[in-house]
């Protein structure tokens, strides 16, 4: 299903690949396409790290009641 996180990321990378190849239709500058691809991968990594750090910060600053609610959600997803 397209709702899976890895499929969404893969589709985004494919779209970037096609956009980069459209810019360089002659494919003379293969490094341009690879650069677009690499930048998107770096951005994805940085966004993931930011998301993890934000989640930890939110959990750390949550009240005990909110933490229990978060723990219940995490347990139900196992």
RODO-2510 file (C-alpha; in nm, 4 decimals, decimal comma):
residues 78
     n   res          X          Y          Z
     1     x     0,0000     0,0000     0,0000
     2     x     0,1223     0,3535    -0,0728
     3     x     0,0712     0,4543     0,2894
     4     x     0,3860     0,2655     0,3908
     5     x     0,6610     0,5146     0,4804
     6     x     0,9353     0,3523     0,2716
     7     x     0,7150     0,3452    -0,0396
     8     x     0,6388     0,7165    -0,0036
     9     x     1,0109     0,7906     0,0274
    10     x     1,0952     0,5724    -0,2709
    11     x     0,8309     0,7455    -0,4843
    12     x     0,9660     1,0853    -0,3831
    13     x     1,3187     0,9797    -0,4797
    14     x     1,1950     0,8484    -0,8151
    15     x     1,0183     1,1804    -0,8769
    16     x     1,3381     1,3710    -0,7989
    17     x     1,5318     1,1393    -1,0283
    18     x     1,2894     1,2102    -1,3154
    19     x     1,2983     1,5855    -1,2511
    20     x     1,6775     1,5862    -1,2551
    21     x     1,6907     1,3803    -1,5725
    22     x     1,4382     1,6199    -1,7327
    23     x     1,6749     1,9096    -1,6626
    24     x     1,9588     1,7214    -1,8318
    25     x     1,7836     1,5445    -2,1184
    26     x     2,1071     1,4747    -2,3036
    27     x     2,2436     1,2881    -1,9998
    28     x     2,5790     1,4525    -2,0539
    29     x     2,5972     1,5578    -1,6931
    30     x     2,5177     1,2360    -1,5078
    31     x     2,6622     1,3920    -1,1933
    32     x     2,3715     1,6400    -1,1899
    33     x     2,1143     1,3627    -1,1565
    34     x     2,3241     1,1871    -0,8911
    35     x     2,3677     1,5160    -0,7023
    36     x     1,9914     1,5703    -0,6861
    37     x     1,9489     1,2173    -0,5612
    38     x     2,2226     1,2535    -0,2971
    39     x     2,0849     1,5840    -0,1697
    40     x     1,7397     1,4351    -0,1249
    41     x     1,8857     1,1422     0,0695
    42     x     2,0754     1,3822     0,2981
    43     x     1,7608     1,5896     0,3519
    44     x     1,5647     1,2757     0,4381
    45     x     1,8294     1,1734     0,6924
    46     x     1,8314     1,5195     0,8518
    47     x     1,4513     1,5307     0,8678
    48     x     1,4459     1,1899     1,0367
    49     x     1,7014     1,3008     1,2974
    50     x     1,5055     1,6197     1,3633
    51     x     1,1856     1,4193     1,4038
    52     x     1,3474     1,1843     1,6539
    53     x     1,4971     1,4730     1,8527
    54     x     1,1639     1,6572     1,8564
    55     x     0,9816     1,3433     1,9723
    56     x     1,2288     1,2906     2,2562
    57     x     1,1960     1,6545     2,3607
    58     x     0,8157     1,6349     2,3606
    59     x     0,8185     1,3111     2,5634
    60     x     1,0733     1,4532     2,8090
    61     x     0,8618     1,7649     2,8705
    62     x     0,5286     1,5814     2,8888
    63     x     0,3337     1,5492     3,2096
    64     x     0,3062     1,2041     3,3692
    65     x    -0,0487     1,1705     3,2342
    66     x     0,0637     1,2588     2,8822
    67     x     0,3542     1,0124     2,9101
    68     x     0,1148     0,7335     3,0082
    69     x    -0,1013     0,8191     2,7073
    70     x     0,2034     0,8094     2,4794
    71     x     0,3143     0,4796     2,6335
    72     x    -0,0324     0,3315     2,5691
    73     x    -0,0161     0,4371     2,2050
    74     x     0,3322     0,2871     2,1677
    75     x     0,2234    -0,0402     2,3292
    76     x    -0,0805    -0,0682     2,1027
    77     x     0,1400    -0,0368     1,7913
    78     x     0,3555    -0,3408     1,8728
***
